[in-house]
Amino acid sequence: MKYNVSQNNWGEFNGHQIFLYKLNNDNGVKVSITNFGAAIQSLSVPDHWGNMADVVLGYDDLQGYIDDQFYIGTIVGRFANRIAGGKVIINGTTHQLTVKDGGFHHHGGKVGFNKKVWQSRSFNNDQGVGVILEYLSEDGEEGFPGNLTTTVTYTLNNQNQLIVDFDAVTDQSTLINLTQHAYFNLAGHTGGSILDHQLLLPLAEYLPVNAMQVPEGTLTPVSGTPFDFTEPVAIGKRINEDNAQLVLSRGYDHSWVVKKQDSDELKLAALVFEPASKRTLRVFTTEPAIHIYTGNFLDETCIGKQNSNYPFRSGLCLETQHYPDAPNKPHFPSTLLNPGERFKSRTIFEFGINE
């Protein structure tokens, strides 16, 4: 085995050293991860002919991530996605979370996990090569109760899998919903629109949203709607249809139901195929939902690696997570974490080629 990992100084932020870790497997797959925002900075995989390309959007330097407004490549928490109203009741006590202008808590608050410096160390063993990152979110941060210690472990193996493991504990009852917010473009990060990517979601139901873009609360069949990806369909085929949900969200920005109850079972949540390169990406997860976001708010202001522009719909997010607004929907899988419990989840991004 030729697993390899290196650690490079990447700058400083608020007196903390920032590192960039570079991981390699035997097949030439390369992943770079920084402890600022626990972000995936680059991810190079081969196409059908063996040509390598970096298939995630990102920035060339630390300042890009400091300035980033799109959560590109980062870990999102303490609570990913949205909570309507921003007030939550935990064990009879009301907590006011930080909210955006629309009156909802979003992606962890004003300064979420995507803007934090994580403690980090690399490893290299028989299972692969990777980075372990840890962050202590103190009691009261963004309005959440409890000192929450979160660990994310990235592992790259010779099956061309990038495995993302979450582990978290708290000293008070709190809420948690974590996700990895990489923007994928299997044609390469400079590949332009992702609308030609073929998407398969072997999932029968999705969560329609209201004007606040939080789930209405119903698990709705995808059959007969533009949200039916139970057979492979080009992302762009129906994205501009006159459908109220698509118009509201400027495209796909919705959660699909992977499971209706929490479990440790890994399930296939998505398969993406890029016709020109023949690259594939399979997403397996223990999480109960996958949120598909088609980069509807990317624009000409987003300048990424190699001074390239990341325009409208040039990246695809495959955010495995719990259902958005779960604290306000008792029938959704719970996002409550109590002292003495562990939050654990696993997502696998598996890269391949379609022969």
C-alpha positions as CSV (number, residue, x, y, z in Angstrom):
1,M,0.0,0.0,0.0
2,K,1.2,3.5,-0.9
3,Y,-1.1,5.6,1.2
4,N,0.5,9.0,1.8
5,V,-0.3,12.0,3.9
6,S,1.5,15.3,4.2
7,Q,0.8,18.4,6.4
8,N,1.6,21.9,5.2
9,N,1.2,25.3,7.0
10,W,-1.5,27.2,5.3
11,G,-1.6,30.4,7.3
12,E,-3.0,31.8,10.5
13,F,-6.5,32.8,11.7
14,N,-7.1,34.6,15.0
15,G,-3.8,33.3,16.3
16,H,-4.5,29.7,15.3
17,Q,-2.3,27.8,12.8
18,I,-4.1,26.6,9.8
19,F,-3.0,23.4,8.0
20,L,-3.6,21.8,4.6
21,Y,-3.4,18.0,4.6
22,K,-2.8,16.2,1.4
23,L,-4.0,12.6,1.1
24,N,-3.1,10.1,-1.6
25,N,-4.1,6.5,-2.3
26,D,-2.6,3.9,-4.6
27,N,-4.8,4.8,-7.5
28,G,-3.7,8.4,-7.8
29,V,-6.7,9.9,-6.0
30,K,-5.7,13.0,-4.1
31,V,-7.7,14.8,-1.4
32,S,-6.7,18.1,0.4
33,I,-8.4,19.0,3.7
34,T,-7.9,22.1,5.8
35,N,-8.6,22.5,9.5
36,F,-10.4,25.8,8.8
37,G,-14.0,24.8,8.5
38,A,-12.9,21.2,8.3
39,A,-13.2,21.8,4.5
40,I,-12.4,19.5,1.6
41,Q,-10.3,21.9,-0.5
42,S,-9.6,19.6,-3.5
43,L,-10.4,16.1,-4.6
44,S,-8.8,14.7,-7.8
45,V,-10.1,11.5,-9.4
46,P,-9.6,9.8,-12.8
47,D,-12.0,9.8,-15.7
48,H,-12.6,6.9,-18.1
49,W,-9.3,7.4,-19.8
50,G,-7.3,7.9,-16.6
51,N,-7.1,11.7,-16.8
52,M,-7.3,13.4,-13.4
53,A,-9.4,16.3,-12.5
54,D,-10.3,18.1,-9.3
55,V,-14.0,17.6,-8.9
56,V,-14.9,19.9,-6.0
57,L,-15.3,23.6,-5.9
58,G,-12.9,25.4,-3.6
59,Y,-10.4,28.1,-3.0
60,D,-6.6,28.3,-3.6
61,D,-5.9,29.9,-0.2
62,L,-7.1,30.4,3.3
63,Q,-8.5,33.8,2.6
64,G,-10.9,32.3,0.2
65,Y,-12.5,30.2,2.9
66,I,-12.5,33.1,5.4
67,D,-14.4,35.3,2.9
68,D,-16.6,32.4,1.5
69,Q,-20.4,33.0,1.7
70,F,-21.4,29.7,0.1
71,Y,-20.2,27.1,2.6
72,I,-18.0,25.6,-0.1
73,G,-16.5,22.3,1.0
74,T,-17.0,22.9,4.7
75,I,-18.6,21.1,7.6
76,V,-21.9,22.7,8.5
77,G,-23.1,22.7,12.1
78,R,-24.1,22.8,14.9
79,F,-27.4,22.5,13.0
80,A,-27.3,22.3,9.2
81,N,-30.1,23.6,7.0
82,R,-33.0,25.5,8.6
83,I,-35.0,25.8,11.8
84,A,-38.1,27.9,11.4
85,G,-38.4,30.8,13.9
86,G,-35.2,30.0,15.6
87,K,-36.8,29.3,18.9
88,V,-36.5,25.7,20.2
89,I,-37.8,24.0,23.3
90,I,-35.4,21.5,24.9
91,N,-36.6,19.7,28.0
92,G,-39.2,22.4,28.6
93,T,-36.7,25.3,28.3
94,T,-37.0,27.7,25.4
95,H,-33.7,28.7,23.6
96,Q,-33.5,31.5,21.1
97,L,-31.0,30.6,18.3
98,T,-29.4,33.2,16.0
99,V,-31.6,33.8,13.0
100,K,-31.3,35.3,9.5
101,D,-33.4,38.2,8.2
102,G,-36.1,35.7,7.1
103,G,-36.7,34.6,10.7
104,F,-35.0,31.2,10.6
105,H,-31.8,29.6,11.9
106,H,-29.6,28.7,9.0
107,H,-26.5,26.4,8.7
108,G,-25.3,26.8,12.3
109,G,-25.8,30.6,12.7
110,K,-23.8,33.7,12.2
111,V,-20.5,32.0,12.7
112,G,-21.1,28.3,12.2
113,F,-18.7,25.3,12.1
114,N,-17.7,26.3,8.6
115,K,-15.8,29.3,10.0
116,K,-14.2,27.6,13.0
117,V,-10.6,26.4,13.5
118,W,-10.6,22.6,14.2
119,Q,-7.9,20.8,16.1
120,S,-6.4,18.3,13.7
121,R,-4.1,15.4,13.2
122,S,-3.4,12.9,10.3
123,F,-3.3,9.1,10.3
124,N,-2.1,6.4,8.0
125,N,-3.2,2.8,8.6
126,D,-4.4,-0.4,6.9
127,Q,-7.9,1.1,6.4
128,G,-6.6,4.2,4.6
129,V,-5.2,7.6,5.1
130,G,-6.9,10.6,6.6
131,V,-7.5,13.4,9.0
132,I,-9.2,13.6,12.4
133,L,-10.6,17.0,13.3
134,E,-12.2,18.1,16.5
135,Y,-14.1,21.2,17.6
136,L,-15.6,22.2,21.0
137,S,-18.7,24.3,20.5
138,E,-19.2,26.0,23.9
139,D,-22.4,26.3,25.8
140,G,-24.5,29.1,24.4
141,E,-22.7,29.3,21.0
142,E,-25.3,30.6,18.5
143,G,-27.9,30.1,21.2
144,F,-27.5,26.3,21.6
145,P,-27.2,24.8,25.1
146,G,-24.4,22.5,26.1
147,N,-20.7,22.1,25.5
148,L,-20.7,20.0,22.3
149,T,-17.5,18.2,21.2
150,T,-17.7,17.2,17.5
151,T,-15.2,15.0,15.7
152,V,-15.1,14.5,12.0
153,T,-12.8,11.9,10.5
154,Y,-12.0,11.9,6.8
155,T,-10.6,8.6,5.4
156,L,-9.4,7.9,1.9
157,N,-9.0,4.3,0.9
158,N,-8.0,2.2,-2.1
159,Q,-11.6,1.7,-3.1
160,N,-11.6,5.4,-4.1
161,Q,-13.9,6.1,-1.2
162,L,-13.8,9.3,0.8
163,I,-15.5,8.3,4.1
164,V,-16.8,11.0,6.4
165,D,-17.5,9.9,10.0
166,F,-19.1,12.2,12.6
167,D,-19.0,11.6,16.3
168,A,-20.3,14.1,18.9
169,V,-21.0,14.2,22.7
170,T,-22.6,16.9,24.9
171,D,-22.8,17.8,28.6
172,Q,-26.4,19.2,28.2
173,S,-29.3,18.2,26.1
174,T,-28.9,20.0,22.8
175,L,-29.6,19.8,19.0
176,I,-27.3,18.5,16.4
177,N,-27.5,18.1,12.6
178,L,-24.2,17.9,10.7
179,T,-23.4,17.8,7.0
180,Q,-20.5,17.9,4.6
181,H,-21.2,20.7,2.1
182,A,-18.9,19.9,-0.8
183,Y,-20.0,21.2,-4.3
184,F,-19.2,18.5,-6.8
185,N,-18.7,18.9,-10.5
186,L,-17.6,15.6,-12.0
187,A,-16.4,17.3,-15.2
188,G,-13.9,19.2,-13.0
189,H,-14.3,22.2,-10.8
190,T,-14.0,24.5,-13.9
191,G,-16.5,22.3,-15.8
192,G,-19.3,24.9,-15.8
193,S,-22.9,23.8,-15.5
194,I,-23.8,20.6,-13.7
195,L,-27.2,20.3,-15.6
196,D,-25.9,17.5,-17.9
197,H,-25.0,15.4,-14.9
198,Q,-27.3,12.3,-14.6
199,L,-28.8,11.9,-11.1
200,L,-30.3,8.7,-9.6
201,L,-32.0,8.9,-6.2
202,P,-33.5,5.5,-5.3
203,L,-35.8,7.3,-3.0
204,A,-39.6,7.4,-3.2
205,E,-40.4,10.6,-1.1
206,Y,-39.2,14.1,-0.6
207,L,-39.9,17.0,1.7
208,P,-41.8,20.0,0.0
209,V,-41.0,23.3,1.6
210,N,-42.9,26.5,2.5
211,A,-42.0,30.1,1.7
212,M,-39.4,30.0,4.4
213,Q,-37.9,27.0,2.6
214,V,-38.4,24.7,5.6
215,P,-40.3,21.5,5.1
216,E,-44.1,21.7,5.4
217,G,-43.9,18.5,7.3
218,T,-45.3,16.0,4.7
219,L,-43.3,13.2,3.2
220,T,-44.6,13.4,-0.4
221,P,-44.3,10.8,-3.1
222,V,-41.9,11.9,-6.0
223,S,-43.9,9.9,-8.5
224,G,-45.3,12.2,-11.3
225,T,-43.2,15.2,-10.1
226,P,-39.9,16.8,-11.2
227,F,-38.5,15.3,-8.0
228,D,-38.6,11.7,-9.4
229,F,-35.0,10.5,-9.9
230,T,-35.8,6.9,-9.3
231,E,-34.4,6.4,-12.8
232,P,-31.4,8.3,-14.0
233,V,-32.3,11.8,-15.3
234,A,-30.3,14.8,-16.3
235,I,-30.4,17.3,-13.5
236,G,-31.3,20.0,-16.1
237,K,-34.1,18.1,-17.8
238,R,-36.9,19.4,-15.5
239,I,-35.2,22.0,-13.3
240,N,-36.8,25.0,-15.1
241,E,-40.3,23.6,-15.2
242,D,-43.1,25.8,-13.9
243,N,-43.3,23.9,-10.7
244,A,-44.1,25.9,-7.5
245,Q,-41.4,24.1,-5.5
246,L,-38.7,24.6,-8.1
247,V,-39.7,28.2,-8.7
248,L,-39.6,28.9,-4.9
249,S,-36.1,27.4,-4.5
250,R,-34.7,28.6,-7.9
251,G,-34.1,24.9,-8.7
252,Y,-33.5,21.9,-6.5
253,D,-32.8,22.7,-2.9
254,H,-34.8,20.0,-1.2
255,S,-34.4,16.9,1.1
256,W,-35.2,13.4,-0.1
257,V,-36.2,10.7,2.4
258,V,-33.5,8.0,2.8
259,K,-35.1,6.6,6.0
260,K,-38.0,7.4,8.2
261,Q,-36.2,6.3,11.4
262,D,-32.7,6.6,12.6
263,S,-30.5,3.5,12.2
264,D,-26.9,2.6,11.6
265,E,-27.6,1.0,8.3
266,L,-25.6,2.4,5.3
267,K,-28.0,3.0,2.4
268,L,-27.4,4.2,-1.2
269,A,-28.8,7.7,-1.3
270,A,-27.5,9.0,-4.6
271,L,-25.7,8.1,-7.8
272,V,-24.3,10.8,-10.1
273,F,-22.9,10.2,-13.6
274,E,-21.1,12.7,-15.8
275,P,-21.5,11.7,-19.4
276,A,-18.4,13.4,-20.9
277,S,-15.8,12.1,-18.4
278,K,-17.8,8.9,-17.5
279,R,-17.0,9.6,-13.8
280,T,-19.5,8.3,-11.3
281,L,-20.1,9.2,-7.7
282,R,-22.1,7.0,-5.3
283,V,-23.2,8.4,-2.0
284,F,-24.0,6.0,0.9
285,T,-25.1,7.2,4.3
286,T,-26.5,6.3,7.7
287,E,-28.4,9.6,7.7
288,P,-32.2,9.7,7.2
289,A,-32.1,12.3,4.4
290,I,-30.1,13.7,1.6
291,H,-30.4,17.3,0.6
292,I,-29.8,18.0,-3.1
293,Y,-28.8,21.6,-3.8
294,T,-28.0,22.6,-7.4
295,G,-25.9,25.7,-6.7
296,N,-28.8,28.0,-7.4
297,F,-27.2,30.9,-5.5
298,L,-23.7,30.7,-7.0
299,D,-22.9,33.7,-9.2
300,E,-20.2,35.7,-10.8
301,T,-19.0,36.9,-7.4
302,C,-17.7,33.4,-6.5
303,I,-14.1,33.2,-7.7
304,G,-12.5,29.9,-6.8
305,K,-9.3,27.9,-7.6
306,Q,-7.2,29.0,-10.5
307,N,-9.0,32.3,-10.5
308,S,-12.0,30.5,-12.1
309,N,-15.6,31.7,-11.7
310,Y,-18.2,29.3,-10.2
311,P,-21.4,30.5,-11.9
312,F,-25.0,29.6,-11.4
313,R,-25.6,25.9,-11.1
314,S,-21.9,24.9,-11.5
315,G,-21.8,22.7,-8.4
316,L,-24.0,20.0,-7.0
317,C,-24.3,19.5,-3.2
318,L,-25.2,16.1,-1.8
319,E,-25.8,16.9,1.8
320,T,-26.5,13.9,3.9
321,Q,-28.2,15.0,7.1
322,H,-31.4,14.8,9.3
323,Y,-34.6,16.4,8.1
324,P,-34.5,20.2,8.1
325,D,-36.7,21.9,10.8
326,A,-36.8,18.6,12.8
327,P,-37.0,20.4,16.2
328,N,-40.4,21.8,15.1
329,K,-41.6,18.5,13.6
330,P,-42.0,15.8,16.3
331,H,-42.8,13.1,13.7
332,F,-39.4,13.7,12.0
333,P,-36.3,11.7,13.2
334,S,-35.0,13.4,16.3
335,T,-32.0,15.7,16.3
336,L,-31.9,15.8,20.1
337,L,-28.6,14.7,21.7
338,N,-28.5,14.1,25.5
339,P,-25.6,13.7,27.9
340,G,-24.3,10.2,27.9
341,E,-25.3,9.6,24.3
342,R,-23.2,9.7,21.2
343,F,-24.2,11.2,17.9
344,K,-22.6,9.1,15.1
345,S,-23.1,9.1,11.4
346,R,-21.2,7.9,8.3
347,T,-21.3,9.0,4.7
348,I,-19.3,7.5,1.9
349,F,-18.5,9.3,-1.3
350,E,-17.4,6.5,-3.7
351,F,-15.8,7.5,-7.0
352,G,-15.7,5.3,-10.1
353,I,-16.1,5.3,-13.9
354,N,-18.9,3.9,-16.0
355,E,-17.4,1.6,-18.5
